[in-house]
Amino acid sequence: MENSKMPDCLFCKIVAREIPSTVVHENAEALVIRDITPQAPVHLLVIPKRHDVNLFDARAAGADFLGRIMLLLCEVAEGQGLSDFRTVINSGKQAGQSVFHLHFHILGGRPMHWPPG
């Protein structure tokens, strides 16, 4: 069962096309857009269309859903010509999550360093 759109959620509004974005890819479960403040030459956001606050919340969607999102990350990265990339999932305020709608960052096109911060 899909979680409903949250009226004050920035990413729900982007998915509904109420806020413009640069769409890179879309399927039935997710929208992929370019980040408006990129931290790498390629910085994309994979935004599930269902509204889950964070990764903990998304557990209710099940392993099949989360697995399909992981496969989508690979498909999108490959489509962007990335053979190496970093995926970031911030889950919670202290982890750096600023929009409380589960989303996945794809970063690539430059060397990545560790620790990230």
NORDA-V66534 format. One record per residue. N is the residue number from 1. RES is the residue in one small letter. SS is DSSP state (~ for helix, > for strand, _ for the rest). D_FIRST is the distance of its C-alpha to the first C-alpha in whole Angstrom. Layout:
BEGIN
n-><N;N>
res-><RES;RES>
ss-><SS;SS>
d_first-><D_FIRST;D_FIRST>
END
This chain:
BEGIN
n-><1;2;3;4;5;6;7;8;9;10;11;12;13;14;15;16;17;18;19;20;21;22;23;24;25;26;27;28;29;30;31;32;33;34;35;36;37;38;39;40;41;42;43;44;45;46;47;48;49;50;51;52;53;54;55;56;57;58;59;60;61;62;63;64;65;66;67;68;69;70;71;72;73;74;75;76;77;78;79;80;81;82;83;84;85;86;87;88;89;90;91;92;93;94;95;96;97;98;99;100;101;102;103;104;105;106;107;108;109;110;111;112;113;114;115;116;117>
res-><m;e;n;s;k;m;p;d;c;l;f;c;k;i;v;a;r;e;i;p;s;t;v;v;h;e;n;a;e;a;l;v;i;r;d;i;t;p;q;a;p;v;h;l;l;v;i;p;k;r;h;d;v;n;l;f;d;a;r;a;a;g;a;d;f;l;g;r;i;m;l;l;l;c;e;v;a;e;g;q;g;l;s;d;f;r;t;v;i;n;s;g;k;q;a;g;q;s;v;f;h;l;h;f;h;i;l;g;g;r;p;m;h;w;p;p;g>
ss-><_;_;_;_;_;_;_;_;_;~;~;~;~;~;~;_;_;_;_;_;_;_;>;>;>;>;_;_;_;>;>;>;>;>;_;_;_;_;_;_;_;>;>;>;>;>;>;>;_;_;_;_;_;_;~;~;~;~;~;~;~;_;~;~;~;~;~;~;~;~;~;~;~;~;~;~;~;~;~;_;_;_;_;_;>;>;>;>;_;_;_;_;~;~;~;_;_;_;_;_;_;_;>;>;>;>;>;>;_;_;_;_;_;_;_;_;_>
d_first-><0;4;7;9;13;15;18;21;19;21;19;16;20;21;18;18;22;23;25;27;26;28;25;26;23;20;17;13;12;15;18;21;24;28;28;31;33;33;34;35;36;32;30;26;23;20;17;13;12;9;11;12;16;17;17;17;13;12;13;9;8;11;14;13;11;14;17;16;16;20;21;20;22;25;25;25;28;30;29;31;34;33;34;34;31;30;26;26;23;24;22;23;26;29;28;28;25;26;22;20;17;16;19;21;25;27;30;33;36;39;39;37;39;38;37;35;36>
END
